[in-house]
Amino acid sequence: MWRKSSSEGSDRFEYLQTLVTEFQDTDSEEAKEQVLANLANFAYDPKNMEYLRELQVTDLFLDMLTEENENFVEFGMG
């Protein structure tokens, strides 16, 4: 059976970490929406769940449920 290298897992974690940092650092609602949409898409892949938990993305999604921006709420539910 073919196994993915640990380098690929590390790259995936670093990319997700970059997205989380971008979300936290930007003041642009449009940029935040785009990052949330990307994180929501990554959440559909079970390979990412460990990384998303470690980066506390589930908490980020839950926090979005109380935002006034409807897109934030939608991505938080996704």
C-alpha positions, -999 to 999 in steps of 0.1 A, spaced: 0 0 0 13 34 -9 19 58 20 22 95 20 54 109 32 57 127 65 69 157 45 35 159 28 17 158 61 40 185 74 34 207 43 -4 202 48 -2 213 84 20 243 76 -5 254 49 -34 251 72 -15 269 99 -8 297 74 -46 300 66 -54 302 103 -28 329 108 -40 348 78 -76 347 93 -63 360 126 -41 387 112 -64 403 85 -89 430 91 -106 424 57 -140 407 60 -137 395 24 -103 379 31 -117 363 63 -146 349 43 -122 334 17 -100 318 44 -130 304 62 -143 289 30 -109 273 24 -108 259 59 -143 246 55 -133 228 23 -103 212 40 -126 201 69 -143 177 45 -111 156 41 -106 132 70 -69 135 65 -70 170 78 -90 165 109 -60 160 132 -44 191 119 -76 212 122 -81 200 158 -45 209 167 -49 243 151 -82 247 170 -101 254 137 -132 237 152 -133 264 179 -128 290 152 -159 276 133 -179 276 165 -170 312 172 -182 322 138 -217 310 147 -223 342 168 -210 366 142 -232 392 124 -217 384 90 -240 357 75 -212 342 55 -191 337 86 -221 319 102 -226 297 71 -189 287 70 -189 280 107 -218 256 102 -202 240 72 
